[in-house]
Amino acid sequence: MKITIDSPQTTEQIRATQNIKNISLFHPLLWVALAASVPMFGILSRPPILPVNLGYATFGLLLYILVLFFGKHKRRIKFHWTTTDSVVLVLLYIMVLASLFASLLYGVSFNLLSTSSLGLNATILLYFITRISIQSKSHIYWLVGFVTFALFIQSITSLSTYFFGTDITRSALLSELDLEADVSSVVQNSARLLGLHTNPNNFATLPTIGIPLVIALYLANTNTNRRFYFILAFIALFTTLLLSFSRSAWVGVTLTSGLFLWQIRKYLTPRQRYALISMVIFVALAGLATGIYTSQSSSIRIWYLFQSRAQSLGTEESQGRRVEMWQHSTYLMIRYPTGVGINNIRNVWLTVDSPYHFSKSVNAHNSTITFMLEGSFIAALLFLILFLYLPIQSLLLFLPKTIYSKDRLLIAGLSAALLAFWIHSLAHTVHTHNIIWVSLGTLVSLKQQIKKEIAYHMIQSS
C-alpha cells in the first residue's frame, strides 16, 4: 500500500516549527552555519588580515558552545548513527594513522599538528557537529537557507570588487604575499573573478555548490518575496561562476543541475513549473543585460576571455601539466602505500626521483588523488563513496512517493550540489571547504528525518 503525504504538517514538522523558535545565540546550529560560511570570505579568514585564523577560532567556539549546549540538553538530544557516519569516521581515522605511519615508516615529517592539517581535521569534524546539531527538519531548512544567504552576500561583494574595485581596495584586502600571487583579477581590468580568494577555482567551488541549493529552495518556496530573492541569488551565483572561468565548475553545475531537474520533473506541481519558467526568463534577461554591458566595456572583455579559455583547453599551459601530476602522485602512492600523511604532499613531491620532474612544489590538482596519496587508496575509496555514490543514490533512488515534495526537492538539491563539487574536484584540490562537509551532514540528516517520518506514517496507517 502506497502512502502519499499531501500535507507537510506531520507531527515531526509541527514539533520542528516549535523548536526553531527556541534557537538562541548559543544554539550550536547558529555556529554550524557560521563555520560553514567562514571560508566564503577567503583570505579574510587567515592572518595577516586578522590576528588569528577566523576559521579555527570559529571552530573552537563552536566546540565550546556545543559542549555547553549538550551538557544542558543532553536528555533531549538523540543521535542515531548511520553507515555514512561510520564511513566519515573511518576516513578521519585513516588520515590520522597515515600521518603517523608516514613519520614512523618513511621518515616523513609529522604534520598532523600543523595549521593546514588541523584545518582538514576540523573541516571533517564539522560533518559530525552538523549531524548532532540538527534535531529537526526545520533546523535543516534554516541551516541551508543561512548558507545560501552567505553565498549570495559573497557573490554580491565579489562582483562589486570585480567591477568597481581599485588598487586601494586590493591593498586593503590582500597581504603582500597574496599580491605577488595570482590575484590581479581582484580589481577592475581583471581576467578571472576570485572574490577574496587567491585562486579562482577555489572560489568557484562555492557557487558550484550554491546554485543547486538555490534552485531547490526556490522551487520549494511558495512565498513570492522569497522566490524573488532566490532569483536574485541565482543570478548573482551564476554570474560569479561564469566570471571565475573555472571550466570544471561549469561542467559540474551544468551536468548535475540538469540531472536534478530531470529527476524531479514528474514531482513538480503546475505552480512550480510556472515558477521554474519564470526563473529561466529572469536569468535570461539578466544575462542579456550583462552581455550588453560587457560588450560596451573596453576594460572587461568577457567574451574574449571566454574564447581564450576555450581555445586553450587542450594546451599544456592550460592543463598545468596535470596529467603528469596525477601520474607522479600515483608513482608516489606506490612508493608510500600507506600514504604520506596529511599536508605532506609538498614535502615529498620534489624529494623522490621519478620519470616526472617539476620546477616547483605543487599539489595533485585532484581531491580524490590527494586523499589517495595522503591517506592511501582506502581513503580515496571512502572519499568516492561519500561524494559520488551517496549523492547519486540519494538523487536517483531516494525519491519515494511518500516524501513530501518540499523535502524531495531539497534532497535532490543537496545531492546535485555534492555531485557538482565532486566533478569540480577532479581538476582541483578543493575538498577542504567547510560548506562541503556541512552539506554532506545535512543530506544524511535529512534522509534520516524522512525515513523516520515514513516509518511513523506506516505505523499510523496500519
C-alpha positions in Angstrom: 0.0 0.0 0.0 1.4 3.4 -1.0 1.0 6.3 1.3 1.0 9.9 -0.1 1.7 12.8 2.3 -0.5 15.6 1.0 0.3 18.0 3.9 3.6 18.9 5.4 2.0 19.3 8.8 3.2 16.0 10.3 3.9 15.6 14.0 7.6 15.8 13.4 7.2 19.0 11.4 4.9 20.7 13.9 7.5 19.9 16.6 10.2 21.3 14.3 8.3 24.5 13.9 8.1 24.9 17.7 11.8 24.0 18.1 13.1 26.6 15.6 11.6 29.4 17.8 13.8 28.3 20.7 17.1 28.8 18.8 19.2 31.3 20.7 22.6 32.9 20.2 24.1 29.9 21.9 22.4 27.3 19.8 25.1 25.1 18.1 23.1 25.3 14.8 23.9 29.0 14.5 27.6 28.3 14.9 27.5 25.5 12.4 26.0 27.9 9.9 28.7 30.4 10.8 31.5 27.8 10.5 30.2 26.8 7.1 30.2 30.5 6.0 33.8 31.4 7.1 35.7 30.1 4.1 33.4 32.1 1.8 35.3 35.2 2.7 38.6 33.8 1.5 41.7 35.5 2.8 39.8 37.4 5.5 39.8 34.1 7.4 43.5 34.0 7.9 46.5 36.1 9.0 47.8 38.7 8.5 44.5 40.3 7.7 43.3 39.1 11.2 45.4 38.3 14.2 44.0 34.7 14.3 42.6 32.4 11.7 38.9 33.1 11.8 38.1 29.6 10.6 39.9 27.9 13.5 38.6 30.5 16.0 35.0 29.9 14.9 35.5 26.1 15.1 36.9 26.4 18.6 33.9 28.5 19.7 31.6 26.0 18.1 33.0 23.1 20.0 32.8 25.1 23.3 29.2 26.1 22.7 28.3 22.6 21.6 29.6 21.1 24.9 27.7 23.7 26.9 24.5 23.1 24.9 24.7 19.3 25.1 25.5 19.5 28.8 22.3 21.3 29.4 20.0 19.5 27.0 21.6 16.0 26.9 18.4 14.3 27.7 16.6 15.8 24.7 19.4 15.1 22.2 19.1 11.9 20.3 21.8 11.0 17.7 21.1 8.0 15.5 24.3 6.5 14.0 24.3 5.8 10.3 26.5 3.9 7.8 27.7 7.3 6.4 28.7 8.4 9.8 30.9 5.3 10.1 32.5 6.0 6.6 33.4 9.6 7.6 34.8 8.4 11.0 36.9 5.7 9.3 38.2 8.3 6.8 39.2 10.6 9.5 40.9 7.8 11.4 42.8 6.6 8.3 44.1 10.1 7.7 45.4 10.4 11.2 47.0 6.9 11.0 48.6 7.7 7.6 50.3 10.7 9.1 51.7 8.6 12.0 52.8 5.7 9.7 54.5 8.2 7.2 56.5 9.5 10.1 57.5 6.1 11.5 58.0 4.1 8.3 59.2 6.6 5.8 60.7 9.4 7.9 58.3 12.0 6.5 57.7 14.9 8.8 54.8 14.5 11.2 52.5 17.4 10.2 49.3 16.3 12.0 49.5 19.3 14.3 50.3 21.8 11.6 47.8 24.6 10.8 46.7 23.0 7.5 46.4 19.5 8.9 44.3 20.8 11.8 42.2 22.6 9.3 41.4 19.5 7.4 40.6 17.5 10.6 38.4 20.4 11.8 36.6 20.5 8.5 35.8 16.8 8.5 34.7 17.0 12.2 32.1 19.7 11.1 30.2 16.8 9.5 29.6 15.2 12.9 28.9 18.6 14.5 26.3 19.2 11.8 24.7 15.8 12.3 24.4 16.2 16.1 23.2 19.8 15.9 20.4 19.1 13.5 17.5 17.8 15.6 14.5 18.6 13.3 13.7 19.2 9.7 13.1 22.8 10.4 16.8 23.1 11.5 17.8 21.6 8.2 15.9 24.2 6.1 17.2 27.0 8.4 20.8 25.9 8.0 20.6 25.6 4.2 18.9 29.0 4.0 21.6 30.6 6.1 24.4 29.1 4.0 22.8 30.2 0.7 22.3 33.7 2.0 26.0 33.8 2.9 26.8 32.7 -0.6 24.6 35.4 -2.0 26.3 38.1 0.1 29.7 36.8 -1.0 28.7 36.9 -4.7 27.5 40.5 -4.4 30.7 41.5 -2.6 32.9 39.8 -5.2 31.0 41.2 -8.1 31.3 44.7 -6.6 35.0 44.4 -6.2 35.4 42.9 -9.7 33.6 45.7 -11.5 34.3 48.6 -9.2 37.4 47.7 -7.2 40.5 49.8 -7.2 44.1 49.4 -6.2 43.2 50.9 -2.8 40.6 48.2 -2.3 43.0 45.4 -3.3 45.8 46.8 -1.0 43.3 46.9 1.9 42.1 43.4 1.5 45.2 41.4 0.4 48.6 40.8 2.0 51.9 41.3 0.3 52.2 37.6 -0.3 48.8 37.5 -1.9 49.6 40.5 -4.1 52.5 38.5 -5.6 50.3 35.6 -6.3 47.6 35.2 -9.0 45.3 37.8 -7.6 45.4 40.6 -10.2 41.8 39.8 -11.1 40.6 41.2 -7.8 40.4 44.6 -9.3 38.9 46.2 -12.4 40.5 45.2 -15.8 40.7 41.7 -14.4 40.6 38.4 -16.2 39.0 35.9 -13.7 36.8 36.6 -10.7 38.1 35.1 -7.5 36.4 37.2 -4.8 38.7 37.4 -1.8 40.3 34.1 -2.5 43.8 33.6 -4.0 42.6 31.1 -6.7 39.6 31.4 -9.0 39.0 27.6 -9.0 38.9 27.5 -5.2 36.5 30.4 -5.2 34.3 28.7 -7.9 33.6 25.8 -5.5 31.2 27.9 -3.5 28.8 29.0 -6.4 29.1 25.4 -7.7 27.5 24.1 -4.5 25.2 27.1 -4.1 23.4 27.0 -7.4 21.7 23.6 -7.0 20.7 24.6 -3.4 19.2 27.9 -4.6 17.2 26.2 -7.3 15.8 23.7 -4.8 14.9 26.3 -2.2 13.3 28.4 -5.0 11.1 25.6 -6.1 10.2 24.6 -2.5 9.0 28.0 -1.5 5.6 29.4 -2.3 6.2 32.9 -0.9 6.6 35.4 -3.8 9.1 37.6 -2.0 11.3 34.7 -1.1 11.2 33.4 -4.6 12.2 36.8 -5.9 15.2 36.7 -3.5 16.2 33.3 -4.7 16.1 34.5 -8.3 18.5 37.3 -7.4 20.7 34.9 -5.5 20.7 32.6 -8.5 21.7 35.4 -10.9 24.5 36.5 -8.5 25.8 33.0 -8.1 25.6 32.2 -11.8 27.4 35.4 -12.7 30.3 34.8 -10.2 30.6 31.2 -11.5 30.7 32.4 -15.1 33.3 35.1 -14.4 35.5 32.7 -12.4 36.2 30.9 -15.8 36.5 27.6 -14.0 35.6 25.1 -16.6 35.4 22.1 -14.3 32.9 24.1 -12.2 30.9 24.9 -15.3 30.7 21.3 -16.3 29.8 20.2 -12.7 26.9 22.7 -12.4 25.6 22.1 -15.9 25.5 18.3 -15.6 24.2 18.0 -12.1 21.6 20.7 -12.3 20.3 19.2 -15.5 20.2 15.7 -13.8 18.5 17.4 -10.8 15.7 19.0 -12.8 15.2 15.9 -15.0 14.8 13.7 -11.9 12.3 15.9 -10.2 10.3 16.9 -13.3 7.5 14.5 -12.6 7.1 15.6 -9.0 6.7 19.3 -9.8 3.3 20.9 -9.4 1.9 23.2 -12.1 2.8 26.2 -10.0 6.4 25.0 -9.5 6.7 24.5 -13.3 5.5 28.1 -13.9 7.9 29.3 -11.2 10.8 27.5 -12.9 9.9 29.0 -16.3 9.8 32.5 -14.6 13.2 31.9 -13.1 14.6 31.0 -16.5 13.1 34.2 -18.0 14.6 36.4 -15.3 18.0 34.8 -15.6 17.9 35.1 -19.4 17.1 38.8 -19.1 19.8 39.3 -16.6 22.3 37.5 -18.9 21.2 39.7 -21.8 21.7 42.9 -19.8 25.2 41.7 -18.6 26.1 40.9 -22.2 25.1 44.3 -23.4 27.1 45.9 -20.6 30.2 43.9 -21.1 30.1 44.3 -24.9 30.2 48.1 -24.4 33.0 48.0 -21.9 36.6 48.3 -23.1 38.0 47.2 -19.7 36.2 43.9 -19.2 36.0 41.8 -22.3 34.3 38.7 -21.1 33.6 37.2 -24.5 37.2 37.4 -25.5 38.3 35.8 -22.2 35.7 33.0 -22.8 37.1 32.4 -26.2 40.7 32.3 -25.0 39.8 29.9 -22.2 38.0 27.6 -24.6 40.9 27.7 -27.2 43.5 26.9 -24.5 41.6 23.9 -23.2 44.0 21.4 -24.7 47.2 23.2 -24.3 49.9 22.2 -21.8 49.8 25.6 -20.2 46.1 25.4 -19.6 46.3 21.9 -18.2 49.1 22.9 -15.9 50.8 19.5 -16.6 48.0 17.9 -14.5 48.2 14.6 -16.2 51.9 14.4 -15.2 50.9 15.5 -11.7 48.4 12.6 -11.5 50.9 10.2 -12.8 53.5 11.4 -10.3 51.0 11.1 -7.5 50.3 7.5 -8.5 54.0 6.8 -8.6 54.4 8.3 -5.0 51.4 6.2 -3.9 53.1 3.0 -5.0 56.2 4.1 -3.1 54.2 5.1 0.0 51.3 2.6 0.1 50.0 3.8 3.5 50.1 7.4 2.4 52.4 10.3 3.1 50.1 11.9 5.7 48.0 15.0 5.8 49.6 18.0 4.2 52.8 16.2 3.3 52.4 16.1 -0.5 54.6 19.1 -1.0 57.3 17.6 1.3 57.7 14.5 -0.8 56.9 15.9 -4.2 60.4 17.0 -5.1 62.4 14.6 -3.0 61.5 11.4 -4.8 63.2 10.5 -8.1 60.7 9.6 -10.7 60.2 10.0 -14.5 58.2 13.2 -13.8 60.0 16.4 -12.9 58.6 19.7 -11.7 60.3 23.0 -11.2 58.4 23.8 -8.1 56.4 22.1 -5.4 52.7 21.7 -6.4 49.7 19.5 -5.4 47.9 16.8 -7.2 45.2 19.1 -8.5 42.6 16.4 -7.8 40.9 15.8 -4.5 40.5 12.1 -4.9 44.1 11.6 -5.8 45.1 13.9 -2.9 43.2 11.6 -0.5 44.9 8.6 -2.2 48.4 10.0 -1.8 47.9 11.4 1.7 45.8 8.6 3.3 46.2 5.6 1.0 43.9 4.0 -1.6 41.4 3.2 1.1 41.0 7.0 1.9 40.4 7.7 -1.7 37.8 5.0 -1.9 35.9 6.3 1.1 36.0 9.8 -0.4 34.4 8.5 -3.6 31.7 6.7 -1.6 30.9 9.9 0.3 30.8 12.3 -2.7 29.9 10.1 -5.6 27.9 7.1 -4.5 25.9 8.7 -1.7 24.7 11.7 -3.7 23.8 9.6 -6.7 22.0 7.1 -4.5 20.1 9.9 -2.9 19.3 11.7 -6.1 18.2 8.7 -8.1 16.8 6.2 -5.6 15.6 8.0 -2.5 12.5 9.6 -4.1 9.6 7.5 -3.0 6.1 9.0 -3.3 5.7 9.0 0.5 8.1 12.0 0.6 6.6 15.5 0.8 7.6 17.4 -2.3 9.4 20.1 -0.5 11.7 17.6 1.2 12.2 15.8 -2.1 13.4 19.0 -3.7 16.0 19.7 -1.0 17.3 16.1 -1.1 17.8 16.4 -4.9 19.4 19.9 -4.4 21.9 18.7 -1.8 22.8 15.7 -3.9 23.3 17.7 -7.0 25.4 20.2 -5.1 27.7 17.4 -3.8 28.0 15.8 -7.2 28.8 19.2 -8.8 31.6 19.6 -6.2 32.9 16.2 -7.0 33.1 16.8 -10.7 34.9 20.1 -10.0 37.3 18.3 -7.6 38.5 16.1 -10.4 40.6 19.0 -11.7 41.4 20.8 -8.4 42.1 20.1 -4.8 39.1 21.8 -3.2 37.8 19.3 -0.5 38.8 21.5 2.5 35.8 23.9 2.2 33.7 23.8 5.3 30.5 24.0 3.3 31.1 20.7 1.6 31.2 18.7 4.8 28.3 20.6 6.3 26.2 19.9 3.2 27.1 16.2 3.4 26.0 16.1 7.1 22.8 18.0 6.2 21.9 15.5 3.4 22.4 12.5 5.7 20.3 14.1 8.5 17.5 15.0 6.0 17.4 11.4 4.7 17.2 10.1 8.3 14.5 12.5 9.2 12.4 11.4 6.2 12.9 7.8 7.0 11.6 8.3 10.5 8.6 10.2 9.1 7.8 7.5 6.6 8.1 4.8 9.4 5.8 6.9 11.6 3.1 7.1 8.9 3.4 3.4 8.1 2.7 2.7 11.8 -0.2 5.1 11.9 -1.8 3.7 8.7 -1.5 0.1 10.0 
